[in-house]
Amino acid sequence: MPKGIAVFDLDGTLGDLSSIDYFSSIYDIDAVLRGVSLSQKNKDLLKKKYQTYSKEVKEFLLELRDTYEKELDKFGFTELILRTDIKNIMNPIISAIDNKSLAGCMIYSNNGNPYTLEFVGRAIERYYDRTDIFFAYLDRAHPLRDEFDGSLSGSRKKTFDTIQKVTKKLRNIPDIEPSDIIFFDDLIHPDLKEKNVNYVHVKQFYSVVHQYKLQEMFSIFEETLYQLFRKYKSISTQFFELYHIKNVLGLTSIEQMEEDYLNYSRENYHSPFISDYFEIKDNLDTYIDSIKKYASYTSGGKRKSVTRRRSKYSNKKNRTRY
């Protein structure tokens, strides 16, 4: 059984989701519950109201999500959202999954919106036309993090014990070791460094999505919405009356939605991203060679951690994402 696991942070590592996470509140109730400041009473009311949505409405919201994501792929916007060099990073990882030296990937993030983690996972899997790359999405409040990662208030740790727990529960790997794990993050998480996992400290990625690009992205969403209205004719008159759209998000028209989206996603200036792929590749190649070597290794022994070349980014001050 393969024991290798690739673990990715989300924001600044796999991509910059600032231009896309607004839409999660439209078609993902979990995202609404976590992304909007609601009292427990109002959260319970939203859950109760959502249960009254017809099967057709729920199917519509899911199809809206999936269709819009594929349209973003089609027009090249997904490439703006994901890390510039992500395909170069993923190619050897996919090969390692195929040759059974890697058991899969997970996203382990302090982002509180589960939709954004799943968006990136689906996008990468669509590119490779497969559904077996990611086996876990651990957002900030995921219950599997509660035992080892500390309180939800303030900073939240990322720990080897949580990775070990998740791989045992979701991948049935009972004895994963630090050297089995390669971890990618633009920040430093002390527990993982101290446990000596193969830590790839990447350069923080920011996308550059100008205002006109945001307007194009919304236009694609609007066109997708109206295409589906033609398919789900009864929902065209219901959409802005849906409880979470009208009463939680306070939206009454497509024009208001566009204004909210552009304000929410407004571009912050960042210098163009310059890839640090060759530093990443050095660490990744060493790790891949190691797990290939030990792919048939039985669980009865121990092995040394992989020796890694020191990245030029490894001396940054330790930080923990909030």
Protein Blocks (a to p, Z undefined) as FASTA:
>chain_A
ZZbdcdddfehplmccklmmmmmmmmmmklmmmmpccdfklmmmmmmmmmmpcfklmmmm
mmmmmmmmmmmmmnommmmmpcfklmmmmmmmmmmmmnopagbdcdddfbfbfklmmmmm
mmmmmmnopaklbgcdcdfklmklmmmnopfehjddddfklmmmmmmmmnopakbcfklp
ccddfbdcfklmmnopacdddddddddddfklmmmmmmmmmmmmmmmmmmmmmlmmmmmm
pfklmmmnopabfklmmmmmmmmmoccdddddddfklmmmmmmmmmmmmmmmmmmpcfkb
ccddddddddfklmpccdddZZ
